Amino acid sequence: MGRIVNVAVVGYGGMGGWHTRRLQEIPEVHLAGVYDILPERNQAAEEVGIHAYSSYEELLADPNVDVVTVAIPNDAHKDVCIQAMEAGKLVISEKPVTTSSAILEEMIAASERTGSVFTVHQNRRWDEDFRVAEKIAKSGDLGRVFSIQSRVHGSRGIPGDWRNTKEHGGGMVLDWGVHLLDQMNMMMGKMPKTVYATLSNVTNEEVDDGFTATFTFDEGLVFTVEVGTSNFINLPRWYIQGLNGTAQIDDFAVNGKIVVATSDEKHDAVPIITAAGLTKTMAPRTDDTIKEMPLPRIDCDIHDYYRNIAKVVNGEEKPIVTLDQQREVMRLMEAIFESAEKERGCRLLKWKKKKARGGRKAPRGLFL
């Protein structure tokens, strides 16, 4: 193991506190301290034995700090991250990295200019439900997969903090959409071809409190991403359909099942009686033609994120979360907003390289 890496956290709120706890659970890293603009939050850190810096400048001036994790409202990420890069620190931004592709490119340019590594905390790549869904979709057990639905539902609306304000980059596309879109990209390994999206404003007029986005990929696969905050009965976390079977993952705890066809019916379907008539089309399969299986289990360890960061500092690995991946996720979120605003589908184009500098610019979205 390389030397222990010192990490300081900016912002000691909900996610900042989460980071401090994770940092104290693995030997590869050491929590150097925190800084929050609110004095009471610094005091709260001190009360549980965590060093609190008197200012952000003091934190950046500490030569022992290798890594700065930024866990503050979305609109404030850019300036704080660039300052840390200019101080020679490896910088981790909480998700979403920022609020637009243009701002993201400024942050990436600062990383290139300073030579400081810049990455993002996409922690839900380690959710077991995602890893299980990915394994099932790629296993071939369901036959050719033609539909994947990924959703999270809640019934409490948007939290009553900065997350419900447009000024600070609130709303569910930026809050939860960024997770589900990153998972979709990891699962599919490429960008979709088109998207059609709608936003909801059931409990909040200023920002979206939910959305549904339908993406199309090659070979006709349709991937639906949905977030809702006014759902008192939740739909499944994952629903995966293939030509030979269906998998359902009910929740984060990975309850659910897989049902696959084992043989064709040996006779015509027996009609079932509904309230107003008969139907063969919706008649269920007989038990001798299907097999029900439990969901697989996959052990995931979120601590692997900071283990990777420690190895990056020690020159042993590259960041798991790349900047190109963040470019793609940002473009997908922008396409959702564009489609919803225009009430039309949006075709997603590939990245185009600039001829003069060899850099990149975001692809245009063409409305269908």
C-alpha positions as a Markdown table, in Angstrom:
| # | Residue | x | y | z |
|---|---|---|---|---|
| 1 | Met | 0.0 | 0.0 | 0.0 |
| 2 | Gly | 1.2 | 3.5 | -0.9 |
| 3 | Arg | 1.4 | 6.3 | 1.6 |
| 4 | Ile | -1.7 | 7.4 | 3.5 |
| 5 | Val | -3.5 | 10.2 | 1.6 |
| 6 | Asn | -4.9 | 13.2 | 3.5 |
| 7 | Val | -8.3 | 14.5 | 2.5 |
| 8 | Ala | -10.1 | 17.7 | 3.5 |
| 9 | Val | -13.8 | 18.2 | 3.0 |
| 10 | Val | -15.4 | 21.5 | 2.1 |
| 11 | Gly | -19.0 | 21.7 | 3.3 |
| 12 | Tyr | -20.0 | 19.9 | 6.5 |
| 13 | Gly | -23.7 | 19.3 | 5.7 |
| 14 | Gly | -25.5 | 16.1 | 4.8 |
| 15 | Met | -23.1 | 14.9 | 2.1 |
| 16 | Gly | -20.0 | 16.5 | 3.7 |
| 17 | Gly | -20.8 | 14.6 | 6.9 |
| 18 | Trp | -21.2 | 11.4 | 4.8 |
| 19 | His | -17.8 | 11.9 | 3.3 |
| 20 | Thr | -16.1 | 12.4 | 6.7 |
| 21 | Arg | -17.6 | 9.1 | 8.0 |
| 22 | Arg | -16.4 | 7.1 | 5.0 |
| 23 | Leu | -12.9 | 8.7 | 5.2 |
| 24 | Gln | -12.6 | 7.5 | 8.7 |
| 25 | Glu | -13.4 | 3.9 | 7.8 |
| 26 | Ile | -10.6 | 2.9 | 5.5 |
| 27 | Pro | -6.8 | 2.9 | 6.2 |
| 28 | Glu | -5.8 | 4.2 | 2.8 |
| 29 | Val | -6.9 | 7.8 | 3.6 |
| 30 | His | -6.9 | 10.2 | 6.5 |
| 31 | Leu | -9.5 | 12.9 | 7.2 |
| 32 | Ala | -7.4 | 16.1 | 7.6 |
| 33 | Gly | -10.3 | 18.3 | 8.5 |
| 34 | Val | -13.3 | 20.2 | 7.2 |
| 35 | Tyr | -14.3 | 23.7 | 6.4 |
| 36 | Asp | -17.8 | 25.2 | 6.2 |
| 37 | Ile | -18.9 | 28.8 | 5.7 |
| 38 | Leu | -21.3 | 28.4 | 8.6 |
| 39 | Pro | -19.5 | 28.7 | 12.0 |
| 40 | Glu | -22.0 | 26.4 | 13.7 |
| 41 | Arg | -21.1 | 23.6 | 11.2 |
| 42 | Asn | -17.4 | 23.9 | 12.0 |
| 43 | Gln | -18.3 | 23.8 | 15.7 |
| 44 | Ala | -20.3 | 20.7 | 15.1 |
| 45 | Ala | -17.3 | 19.0 | 13.4 |
| 46 | Glu | -15.0 | 20.0 | 16.3 |
| 47 | Glu | -17.5 | 18.5 | 18.8 |
| 48 | Val | -17.1 | 15.1 | 17.2 |
| 49 | Gly | -13.4 | 15.3 | 17.1 |
| 50 | Ile | -12.9 | 16.5 | 13.5 |
| 51 | His | -10.5 | 19.4 | 12.9 |
| 52 | Ala | -12.2 | 22.5 | 11.4 |
| 53 | Tyr | -10.1 | 25.0 | 9.4 |
| 54 | Ser | -10.7 | 28.6 | 10.3 |
| 55 | Ser | -11.0 | 29.5 | 6.6 |
| 56 | Tyr | -10.9 | 28.0 | 3.1 |
| 57 | Glu | -7.6 | 29.7 | 2.6 |
| 58 | Glu | -6.1 | 28.0 | 5.6 |
| 59 | Leu | -7.3 | 24.6 | 4.3 |
| 60 | Leu | -5.7 | 25.2 | 0.9 |
| 61 | Ala | -2.5 | 26.4 | 2.4 |
| 62 | Asp | -2.1 | 23.2 | 4.4 |
| 63 | Pro | 0.8 | 21.3 | 2.7 |
| 64 | Asn | -0.4 | 18.0 | 4.2 |
| 65 | Val | -3.7 | 18.1 | 2.3 |
| 66 | Asp | -3.5 | 16.0 | -0.8 |
| 67 | Val | -7.2 | 15.9 | -1.8 |
| 68 | Val | -10.1 | 18.4 | -1.4 |
| 69 | Thr | -13.6 | 17.0 | -1.6 |
| 70 | Val | -16.2 | 19.7 | -2.4 |
| 71 | Ala | -19.7 | 19.0 | -1.0 |
| 72 | Ile | -21.6 | 22.3 | -1.3 |
| 73 | Pro | -24.5 | 23.6 | -3.4 |
| 74 | Asn | -24.2 | 22.8 | -7.1 |
| 75 | Asp | -23.9 | 26.4 | -8.3 |
| 76 | Ala | -20.9 | 27.0 | -6.0 |
| 77 | His | -18.7 | 24.1 | -7.2 |
| 78 | Lys | -16.8 | 25.9 | -10.0 |
| 79 | Asp | -15.0 | 28.6 | -8.1 |
| 80 | Val | -14.2 | 26.4 | -5.0 |
| 81 | Cys | -12.9 | 23.5 | -7.2 |
| 82 | Ile | -10.8 | 25.8 | -9.4 |
| 83 | Gln | -9.2 | 27.4 | -6.3 |
| 84 | Ala | -8.3 | 24.0 | -5.0 |
| 85 | Met | -6.8 | 23.0 | -8.3 |
| 86 | Glu | -4.8 | 26.2 | -8.4 |
| 87 | Ala | -3.5 | 25.2 | -4.9 |
| 88 | Gly | -2.2 | 21.9 | -6.4 |
| 89 | Lys | -4.8 | 19.6 | -4.8 |
| 90 | Leu | -6.5 | 16.7 | -6.3 |
| 91 | Val | -10.1 | 17.8 | -6.4 |
| 92 | Ile | -13.3 | 15.8 | -6.0 |
| 93 | Ser | -16.6 | 17.6 | -6.8 |
| 94 | Glu | -19.9 | 16.2 | -5.5 |
| 95 | Lys | -22.4 | 15.4 | -8.2 |
| 96 | Pro | -23.7 | 17.0 | -10.3 |
| 97 | Val | -20.3 | 18.5 | -11.1 |
| 98 | Thr | -21.9 | 21.7 | -12.1 |
| 99 | Thr | -25.0 | 23.1 | -13.8 |
| 100 | Ser | -24.0 | 23.3 | -17.5 |
| 101 | Ser | -21.6 | 22.0 | -20.0 |
| 102 | Ala | -20.1 | 25.4 | -20.5 |
| 103 | Ile | -19.2 | 25.7 | -16.8 |
| 104 | Leu | -17.9 | 22.1 | -16.8 |
| 105 | Glu | -15.5 | 23.0 | -19.6 |
| 106 | Glu | -14.1 | 25.9 | -17.6 |
| 107 | Met | -13.4 | 23.5 | -14.7 |
| 108 | Ile | -11.8 | 21.0 | -17.0 |
| 109 | Ala | -9.6 | 23.8 | -18.5 |
| 110 | Ala | -8.5 | 24.7 | -15.0 |
| 111 | Ser | -7.4 | 21.1 | -14.4 |
| 112 | Glu | -5.5 | 21.0 | -17.7 |
| 113 | Arg | -3.9 | 24.4 | -16.9 |
| 114 | Thr | -2.8 | 23.6 | -13.4 |
| 115 | Gly | -2.0 | 19.9 | -13.9 |
| 116 | Ser | -4.3 | 19.0 | -10.9 |
| 117 | Val | -6.4 | 15.9 | -11.1 |
| 118 | Phe | -10.1 | 16.7 | -11.1 |
| 119 | Thr | -12.9 | 14.1 | -10.7 |
| 120 | Val | -16.4 | 13.7 | -9.5 |
| 121 | His | -18.1 | 11.6 | -6.7 |
| 122 | Gln | -20.5 | 9.3 | -8.6 |
| 123 | Asn | -21.2 | 7.1 | -5.6 |
| 124 | Arg | -24.2 | 5.2 | -6.9 |
| 125 | Arg | -22.1 | 3.2 | -9.2 |
| 126 | Trp | -21.6 | 1.0 | -6.1 |
| 127 | Asp | -25.4 | 0.5 | -5.4 |
| 128 | Glu | -26.1 | -3.2 | -5.3 |
| 129 | Asp | -29.4 | -2.8 | -7.2 |
| 130 | Phe | -27.6 | -1.2 | -10.1 |
| 131 | Arg | -24.8 | -3.8 | -10.2 |
| 132 | Val | -27.4 | -6.6 | -10.2 |
| 133 | Ala | -29.5 | -4.9 | -12.9 |
| 134 | Glu | -26.4 | -4.5 | -15.0 |
| 135 | Lys | -25.4 | -8.1 | -14.6 |
| 136 | Ile | -28.9 | -9.4 | -15.6 |
| 137 | Ala | -29.1 | -7.1 | -18.6 |
| 138 | Lys | -25.7 | -8.3 | -19.9 |
| 139 | Ser | -26.1 | -12.0 | -18.9 |
| 140 | Gly | -28.1 | -13.1 | -21.9 |
| 141 | Asp | -30.5 | -15.0 | -19.6 |
| 142 | Leu | -33.5 | -12.8 | -20.8 |
| 143 | Gly | -32.6 | -13.1 | -24.5 |
| 144 | Arg | -32.2 | -9.9 | -26.4 |
| 145 | Val | -33.0 | -7.1 | -24.0 |
| 146 | Phe | -35.3 | -4.5 | -25.6 |
| 147 | Ser | -36.5 | -2.4 | -22.6 |
| 148 | Ile | -34.9 | -1.3 | -19.4 |
| 149 | Gln | -36.7 | 0.9 | -16.8 |
| 150 | Ser | -34.8 | 2.6 | -14.0 |
| 151 | Arg | -36.7 | 4.7 | -11.5 |
| 152 | Val | -36.6 | 6.1 | -8.0 |
| 153 | His | -39.8 | 7.2 | -6.3 |
| 154 | Gly | -40.5 | 9.1 | -3.0 |
| 155 | Ser | -43.5 | 10.8 | -1.5 |
| 156 | Arg | -42.0 | 13.8 | 0.4 |
| 157 | Gly | -41.4 | 16.2 | -2.4 |
| 158 | Ile | -38.1 | 18.0 | -2.7 |
| 159 | Pro | -36.1 | 18.6 | 0.5 |
| 160 | Gly | -36.7 | 22.1 | 1.9 |
| 161 | Asp | -33.2 | 23.4 | 1.4 |
| 162 | Trp | -31.2 | 24.7 | -1.5 |
| 163 | Arg | -32.3 | 21.7 | -3.6 |
| 164 | Asn | -35.7 | 23.3 | -4.3 |
| 165 | Thr | -34.2 | 26.5 | -5.7 |
| 166 | Lys | -33.2 | 27.2 | -9.3 |
| 167 | Glu | -30.5 | 29.6 | -8.3 |
| 168 | His | -28.5 | 26.9 | -6.5 |
| 169 | Gly | -29.0 | 24.2 | -9.2 |
| 170 | Gly | -31.9 | 22.4 | -7.5 |
| 171 | Gly | -34.4 | 20.0 | -9.0 |
| 172 | Met | -34.6 | 16.3 | -9.5 |
| 173 | Val | -32.8 | 16.1 | -12.9 |
| 174 | Leu | -29.7 | 17.5 | -11.3 |
| 175 | Asp | -30.2 | 15.8 | -7.9 |
| 176 | Trp | -31.2 | 12.2 | -8.8 |
| 177 | Gly | -31.2 | 12.2 | -12.5 |
| 178 | Val | -27.4 | 12.6 | -12.5 |
| 179 | His | -27.2 | 9.2 | -10.7 |
| 180 | Leu | -29.5 | 7.3 | -12.9 |
| 181 | Leu | -28.0 | 8.7 | -16.1 |
| 182 | Asp | -24.5 | 7.8 | -15.0 |
| 183 | Gln | -25.7 | 4.3 | -14.2 |
| 184 | Met | -27.4 | 4.1 | -17.7 |
| 185 | Asn | -24.1 | 5.1 | -19.3 |
| 186 | Met | -22.1 | 2.6 | -17.3 |
| 187 | Met | -24.6 | -0.2 | -18.2 |
| 188 | Met | -24.9 | 0.7 | -21.9 |
| 189 | Gly | -21.3 | 1.7 | -22.5 |
| 190 | Lys | -22.3 | 4.4 | -25.0 |
| 191 | Met | -24.5 | 7.4 | -25.4 |
| 192 | Pro | -28.2 | 7.0 | -26.6 |
| 193 | Lys | -29.4 | 8.2 | -30.0 |
| 194 | Thr | -32.5 | 10.1 | -28.9 |
| 195 | Val | -34.4 | 11.3 | -25.9 |
| 196 | Tyr | -37.9 | 12.4 | -25.2 |
| 197 | Ala | -38.5 | 13.9 | -21.7 |
| 198 | Thr | -41.2 | 15.5 | -19.6 |
| 199 | Leu | -40.8 | 17.3 | -16.3 |
| 200 | Ser | -43.2 | 17.6 | -13.4 |
| 201 | Asn | -43.9 | 20.5 | -11.0 |
| 202 | Val | -46.4 | 18.9 | -8.6 |
| 203 | Thr | -44.9 | 20.3 | -5.4 |
| 204 | Asn | -42.5 | 22.9 | -6.6 |
| 205 | Glu | -43.0 | 25.6 | -9.3 |
| 206 | Glu | -39.4 | 26.8 | -9.4 |
| 207 | Val | -37.6 | 23.5 | -10.3 |
| 208 | Asp | -38.6 | 20.1 | -11.5 |
| 209 | Asp | -39.7 | 17.7 | -8.7 |
| 210 | Gly | -39.7 | 14.8 | -11.1 |
| 211 | Phe | -39.2 | 13.7 | -14.7 |
| 212 | Thr | -39.5 | 10.9 | -17.2 |
| 213 | Ala | -36.9 | 10.5 | -20.0 |
| 214 | Thr | -37.2 | 7.9 | -22.7 |
| 215 | Phe | -33.9 | 7.1 | -24.5 |
| 216 | Thr | -33.4 | 5.0 | -27.6 |
| 217 | Phe | -30.2 | 3.0 | -28.3 |
| 218 | Asp | -29.1 | 0.9 | -31.2 |
| 219 | Glu | -31.1 | -2.3 | -32.1 |
| 220 | Gly | -34.3 | -0.7 | -30.8 |
| 221 | Leu | -33.5 | -0.8 | -27.1 |
| 222 | Val | -35.5 | 1.7 | -25.1 |
| 223 | Phe | -34.2 | 2.9 | -21.7 |
| 224 | Thr | -36.6 | 4.8 | -19.5 |
| 225 | Val | -35.3 | 6.9 | -16.6 |
| 226 | Glu | -37.8 | 8.3 | -14.1 |
| 227 | Val | -37.7 | 10.2 | -10.8 |
| 228 | Gly | -40.8 | 11.0 | -8.8 |
| 229 | Thr | -41.3 | 12.7 | -5.5 |
| 230 | Ser | -45.1 | 12.4 | -5.1 |
| 231 | Asn | -45.4 | 8.6 | -5.3 |
| 232 | Phe | -47.2 | 7.0 | -2.4 |
| 233 | Ile | -47.0 | 3.6 | -4.1 |
| 234 | Asn | -43.6 | 3.0 | -5.7 |
| 235 | Leu | -43.1 | 1.3 | -9.0 |
| 236 | Pro | -40.2 | -1.2 | -9.3 |
| 237 | Arg | -36.7 | 0.2 | -9.0 |
| 238 | Trp | -35.7 | -1.8 | -12.2 |
| 239 | Tyr | -37.8 | -3.6 | -14.8 |
| 240 | Ile | -35.8 | -5.3 | -17.5 |
| 241 | Gln | -37.5 | -7.0 | -20.5 |
| 242 | Gly | -36.0 | -9.5 | -22.9 |
| 243 | Leu | -37.4 | -11.7 | -25.7 |
| 244 | Asn | -37.1 | -14.7 | -23.4 |
| 245 | Gly | -37.8 | -13.3 | -19.9 |
| 246 | Thr | -38.3 | -10.4 | -17.5 |
| 247 | Ala | -36.5 | -9.3 | -14.4 |
| 248 | Gln | -37.9 | -7.0 | -11.7 |
| 249 | Ile | -35.9 | -5.4 | -8.9 |
| 250 | Asp | -38.3 | -3.9 | -6.4 |
| 251 | Asp | -36.1 | -1.6 | -4.3 |
| 252 | Phe | -32.6 | -0.7 | -3.1 |
| 253 | Ala | -32.6 | -3.8 | -1.0 |
| 254 | Val | -32.7 | -5.9 | -4.2 |
| 255 | Asn | -36.0 | -7.7 | -3.6 |
| 256 | Gly | -37.6 | -9.1 | -6.7 |
| 257 | Lys | -37.3 | -12.0 | -9.2 |
| 258 | Ile | -36.5 | -13.2 | -12.7 |
| 259 | Val | -39.0 | -15.1 | -14.8 |
| 260 | Val | -37.8 | -16.8 | -18.0 |
| 261 | Ala | -39.5 | -19.0 | -20.6 |
| 262 | Thr | -38.3 | -22.6 | -20.7 |
| 263 | Ser | -40.4 | -23.9 | -23.6 |
| 264 | Asp | -43.2 | -22.9 | -25.9 |
| 265 | Glu | -46.8 | -23.7 | -25.0 |
| 266 | Lys | -47.8 | -27.1 | -26.3 |
| 267 | His | -51.3 | -25.9 | -27.0 |
| 268 | Asp | -53.1 | -22.7 | -27.8 |
| 269 | Ala | -53.5 | -20.3 | -25.0 |
| 270 | Val | -56.6 | -20.9 | -22.8 |
| 271 | Pro | -58.6 | -17.7 | -22.7 |
| 272 | Ile | -59.2 | -15.9 | -19.5 |
| 273 | Ile | -62.4 | -14.2 | -18.5 |
| 274 | Thr | -62.3 | -10.5 | -17.8 |
| 275 | Ala | -65.1 | -8.2 | -16.7 |
| 276 | Ala | -66.3 | -7.5 | -20.2 |
| 277 | Gly | -65.1 | -10.5 | -22.3 |
| 278 | Leu | -62.4 | -13.1 | -23.1 |
| 279 | Thr | -58.8 | -12.6 | -24.0 |
| 280 | Lys | -56.1 | -15.0 | -25.2 |
| 281 | Thr | -53.5 | -12.2 | -25.6 |
| 282 | Met | -53.3 | -11.5 | -21.9 |
| 283 | Ala | -53.7 | -15.1 | -20.7 |
| 284 | Pro | -50.8 | -16.0 | -18.5 |
| 285 | Arg | -48.3 | -18.7 | -19.4 |
| 286 | Thr | -48.7 | -22.1 | -17.8 |
| 287 | Asp | -46.3 | -23.1 | -15.1 |
| 288 | Asp | -44.6 | -25.8 | -17.2 |
| 289 | Thr | -43.3 | -23.2 | -19.7 |
| 290 | Ile | -41.7 | -20.7 | -17.3 |
| 291 | Lys | -39.1 | -20.7 | -14.6 |
| 292 | Glu | -38.8 | -18.3 | -11.7 |
| 293 | Met | -35.4 | -17.6 | -10.3 |
| 294 | Pro | -34.0 | -15.4 | -7.5 |
| 295 | Leu | -32.0 | -12.3 | -8.2 |
| 296 | Pro | -28.3 | -12.7 | -8.1 |
| 297 | Arg | -26.4 | -10.9 | -5.3 |
| 298 | Ile | -23.3 | -8.8 | -5.7 |
| 299 | Asp | -21.2 | -7.5 | -2.9 |
| 300 | Cys | -20.4 | -3.8 | -3.4 |
| 301 | Asp | -18.1 | -1.6 | -1.3 |
| 302 | Ile | -18.4 | 2.2 | -1.6 |
| 303 | His | -15.0 | 2.5 | 0.1 |
| 304 | Asp | -13.5 | 1.5 | -3.2 |
| 305 | Tyr | -14.1 | 5.0 | -4.5 |
| 306 | Tyr | -11.6 | 6.6 | -2.0 |
| 307 | Arg | -9.3 | 3.6 | -2.4 |
| 308 | Asn | -9.1 | 4.6 | -6.0 |
| 309 | Ile | -8.4 | 8.2 | -5.1 |
| 310 | Ala | -5.6 | 7.2 | -2.8 |
| 311 | Lys | -4.0 | 5.2 | -5.6 |
| 312 | Val | -4.4 | 8.1 | -8.0 |
| 313 | Val | -2.5 | 10.3 | -5.6 |
| 314 | Asn | 0.2 | 7.6 | -5.3 |
| 315 | Gly | 0.5 | 7.3 | -9.1 |
| 316 | Glu | -0.9 | 3.7 | -9.1 |
| 317 | Glu | -4.2 | 4.2 | -10.9 |
| 318 | Lys | -6.3 | 6.6 | -12.9 |
| 319 | Pro | -9.6 | 8.1 | -11.6 |
| 320 | Ile | -12.5 | 5.7 | -11.9 |
| 321 | Val | -14.8 | 8.6 | -12.7 |
| 322 | Thr | -13.5 | 10.3 | -15.9 |
| 323 | Leu | -14.2 | 13.8 | -17.1 |
| 324 | Asp | -15.5 | 12.5 | -20.5 |
| 325 | Gln | -18.1 | 10.5 | -18.6 |
| 326 | Gln | -19.1 | 13.7 | -16.8 |
| 327 | Arg | -19.4 | 15.5 | -20.2 |
| 328 | Glu | -21.7 | 12.8 | -21.3 |
| 329 | Val | -23.9 | 12.9 | -18.2 |
| 330 | Met | -24.1 | 16.7 | -18.3 |
| 331 | Arg | -25.2 | 16.6 | -22.0 |
| 332 | Leu | -27.9 | 14.1 | -21.2 |
| 333 | Met | -29.3 | 16.3 | -18.4 |
| 334 | Glu | -29.3 | 19.3 | -20.8 |
| 335 | Ala | -31.0 | 17.2 | -23.4 |
| 336 | Ile | -33.8 | 16.3 | -20.9 |
| 337 | Phe | -34.4 | 20.0 | -20.2 |
| 338 | Glu | -34.3 | 20.9 | -24.0 |
| 339 | Ser | -36.7 | 18.1 | -24.9 |
| 340 | Ala | -39.1 | 19.0 | -22.1 |
| 341 | Glu | -39.0 | 22.7 | -22.9 |
| 342 | Lys | -39.7 | 22.2 | -26.6 |
| 343 | Glu | -42.0 | 19.2 | -26.1 |
| 344 | Arg | -40.2 | 17.3 | -28.8 |
| 345 | Gly | -37.7 | 14.5 | -29.0 |
| 346 | Cys | -34.0 | 15.4 | -29.1 |
| 347 | Arg | -31.4 | 13.5 | -31.2 |
| 348 | Leu | -28.0 | 13.3 | -29.4 |
| 349 | Leu | -24.9 | 13.8 | -31.5 |
| 350 | Lys | -21.4 | 12.6 | -30.7 |
| 351 | Trp | -18.6 | 14.8 | -29.4 |
| 352 | Lys | -16.8 | 16.8 | -32.1 |
| 353 | Lys | -13.2 | 17.8 | -31.8 |
| 354 | Lys | -12.1 | 21.3 | -32.3 |
| 355 | Lys | -9.7 | 21.6 | -35.2 |
| 356 | Ala | -7.5 | 24.4 | -33.7 |
| 357 | Arg | -6.8 | 23.2 | -30.2 |
| 358 | Gly | -7.7 | 19.5 | -30.4 |
| 359 | Gly | -10.1 | 20.0 | -27.5 |
| 360 | Arg | -13.8 | 19.1 | -27.3 |
| 361 | Lys | -17.1 | 20.8 | -27.4 |
| 362 | Ala | -20.5 | 19.6 | -26.5 |
| 363 | Pro | -22.6 | 18.0 | -29.2 |
| 364 | Arg | -25.6 | 19.8 | -30.5 |
| 365 | Gly | -29.1 | 18.4 | -29.8 |
| 366 | Leu | -31.3 | 18.2 | -32.9 |
| 367 | Phe | -35.0 | 18.2 | -32.3 |
| 368 | Leu | -37.0 | 15.5 | -34.1 |
